[in-house]
Amino acid sequence: MEGIKFTEKILISCKQETAFDFTQDYNNRLRWDTFLKKAELMDAQEAEKGVKAYCVAKNGLGMVTEYVSFNRPKVTAIKMTEGPFMFKSFLGSWNFKEVEKNTTEVTFLYSFTLRFPFNLLSGFIKRNLQNNVKQRLKDLKNNLEVQKS
């Protein structure tokens, strides 16, 4: 089965470094990431390439991911190492691009493949994840812009 991809982006009134650092600090993660009920690094105090994280969505599904890229303040990327049976693979990247002084475009890109029979629900699963990502980005924006004022 072919992989499913989607991307969502938002403009946030803050510096690129501020957005990157805030999202990668697991002490802040549950403050803004409304999709999750648990988020913790497994084998380190700070996120970086090679570090694993364990996150649990509010729907109860948990996933272990490993950072495969960590290029502060521009991009971070993860791959699933353990997760819900429904996912055959899962990759995500978060890009932070300064578009003008104190304005950062944050782009979340996700790519995944589903196992049978979940692939029969691929449209529903993609829409659900995409809606969650849109909300996460709005909540990130609200947290960073309120924090700044």
C-alpha angles and dihedrals in degrees: 000000000000119000123257118229136182138165134202129185141185138184115238126191099233142084119284092241092051093054093045095047094045093053094046096049105094090201086069098038100096091043092070108011101086092176092069136067095182132029126166141150111243105202108016145040094233135036116255140136111306095020118126125220132194118213130176122199121222087253088065099252113134131200136187112213134183125213107241094174132025114170108161123241099005114048145359127185136187139190127204114250096173128010151128113330090240091073119073088181137355130189131174137181132188117202125195117196125178104224095177136346109307093359120104129185109216115199125188116197122187130185126181146155124216130218123233126300092021090061086070086067096045095124093051093045092048093049091048093050092043092052090050091050092050090053093046090054092049090050091048090052092049092049095048097043094046091045089054096053 
